[in-house]
């Protein structure tokens, strides 16, 4: 089809040329005192040549006029290309752990005119890894007043820097600034907030952030449970000097956590220190009946209450199920010692030591020997307790 078109065009041009060559017409141009007479064919050809020459001349002039702009754009594009290559080099070096090279490449990208906000962030992170904090802060300050995305990168980076330097309050201030900017708090920011709350020992904040992360399925359930247990333990430890506050705190703990051995141990120890052994006994009993724990039952023997015989009976019921538990035997020995049941105390403490020698058991035997006026035996037991590391 294309061949037929060009063949038709060729025949048409040939016919037009023949007609033009045999055309008797002419053109007369008069400009006194001159008079020019041309054939019509020559005149048409001359006009065509003039038109074509004028067209190409105008294009050439236009190109010459645009040449400075073209050169400027070419240089800008070349600089931008170099900047992007430098940026990619900086990213590659940073993730490879070559922080000095990453910083130099990021600075080179910025100097070349690359305006991406990631360059100063990479430079700042690299300087931080190199412990050059003044340079780091200078790079970060260059991103202020930028777009929302670049501002977010700056605040997140600054938060991580402050956490790395154990300055949780400054980290929290950065996160507050991020929240005030109207940017929705994303998972990464919540994870940083959790770390900041832990460093600041703000356990109420820790519990709140854990709940938020759980709602977004952004934290493993086992890890969340462990963090929550630790937070409640720390909250309990802060109330060892105020019984009403400790009682109120204990009531606020979720029921599913109260019987956990770690929570029960911490709470019982706190109540024992504040002389509320009835509450401590109830906490330990509930936890042990739910899930047996040898270390937890040892605390049971430290509760000195008026109804000590009832406690001994409860412990002896457990002994039927856990006859080889050294901690339970130690607790029974202490309870019998409190009730001045010297013979039973001796038997239980000896049985505990036969299963697992412990400093607490030897100390209790020393106290027993003092009670029954055997100072030599007491000295021997105390000496044996000191020889044990635990």
Secondary structure, 3 states (H helix, E strand, C coil): CHHHHHHHHHHHHHHHHHHHHCCCCEEEEEECCEEEEEEHHHHHHHHHHHHHHHHHHHHHHHHHHHHHHHHHHHHHHHHHHHHHHHHHHHHHHHHCCCHHHHHHHHHHHHHCCCCCCHHHHHHHHHHHHCCCHHHHHHHHHCCCCCCHHHHHHHHHHHHHHHHHCCCHHHHHHHHHHHHHCCCCCCHHHHHHHHHHHHHHCCHHHHHHHHHHHHHCCCCCHHHHHHHHHHHHHHHHHCCCCCHHHHHHHHHHCCHHHHCCHHHHHHHHHHHHHCCCHHHHHHHHHHHHHHCCCHHHHHHHCCCCCCCHHHHHHHHHHHHHHCCCCHHHHHHHHHHHHHCCCHHHHHHHHHHHHHHCCCHHHHHHHHHHHHHCCCHHHHHHHHHHHHHCCC
